[in-house]
Amino acid sequence: MTYQIIKPELVQSSMMNNTEMIKQFLGLYLHQLPVDFGNLTVAVLGKNKADIARYAHHIKPTMEYIGASEMRINFQELETLAKSNASMEELERIFNTIDVRFGTLMSELKSYLENLT
């Protein structure tokens, strides 16, 4: 499979090509990312800028671990804008960019996990 968002080679190198460790971390990510993203979604819908910043900050490192650098940049931008009291319209615009790609991200993680030997 060709991945658009994640970079399996980065995951492999950062986890010393340890397939069992990679499987464990991918399992954790597949479980926790939807929970964290759900919390972020609730914060955006509730227009709670402090929580938007907090959840974006919380999710951001995971994006780097899986090679999703562009999404990490989006989460960083969302966090920074929320902390600087940007308009909700601007926050929603960034969130919508992330939201569109989140499903693809999750599909890629599942596929990667399923294809590990």
N, C-alpha and C positions, 0 to 999 in steps of 0.2 A: 504494500500500500504506500502511496505517496502521501506524506503528511504536509498539510498546509500550515499548521500552527505549532505543533510540538516538534522537537528534534530528538529522536531516539538516540542518535549517536552521542549527544550531550548527556542524556540520562545515563547511558551506559558508561561513559567515561567518568562521570561524577560519582558513580556507584561502583567503580573499579571492575566493571563488567561482571558483577556478581548478580546472576540472574535471579536468585532467590531474594536478594535484597531489593532488586528492582521490582519484582512481583509484589513484595510486601509494601513498598512505598506506593506503587500504583494502586494497590487495593485501598490503602489509606486515602490517597488523593480522590479516588472514585467515590469513596464514602463521604469524605469531609467537604470536598469542593461544592457539591450541591447544597449542603447545609449552609456553608458560609455565603454562597452566592444568593441563597434564599434570604438570608439575613440582610444582605446588601440590598436586595430587591425591596424588601419591606422598608428599609431605611429610605430608599429613594421614593417609594410610593408615599411614605409618611413625611417626606420632605425634611428629614432629620439629618442635618448636615454633619453633626458630630458623629453620628453612627455611620453615615456614608464614609467619612474619613477613616473611622476606626475599622470598618469591615474591608474597605479597599486596601488599607495598610496591611491587614491580616492576610489577605489573599495574595498580595503582590509577590512575596518571596517564592511561593509555590510556582508561579509562572516562570521564574528564572530557573528553578530546579528542573523543569520539564522542557526548557528551551523555548518557551512562548514569550520571547522578549518583547514583541510588539504589544501583546496583551499586558505585560508587566508595565510597559510605558503608559498604556491606557489607564491601568489601575493607579499608577503614580499620579497621572494628570488628574484623575478623579479625586484622589486623596488631597492633592495640593489645592485644587479649586474649592473643595469643600472646606478646607481649613482657612482659605482666604475669603470665605463668605461670598463666593461667586453666585450668580443667579441660579435658581433651580433649573431654568431652561438650559443653561450651559451644562450643568451637572447631568441633566437628563439626556442631553445630546451625547455626552461621553458614555454614559451608562448604556444607552441604546446601541452604540458601537460595540461595546463589550458584550451586551446581551445577544446580539446577532451572531457573534463568534463563539459564544459559550457552548452551544449545542455541538458545534463542530469539534471544539476542544474535548468535550466529554466523549464523543464518538471516537476520536483519535486515541484517547487514553485507553478506552475499552478495547479497541482493535489492537493496539500495541500490546496490551496485557495478554489478550487471547493468542497473539502470534509468538509470544515468548516460548522458547523450548526449554 
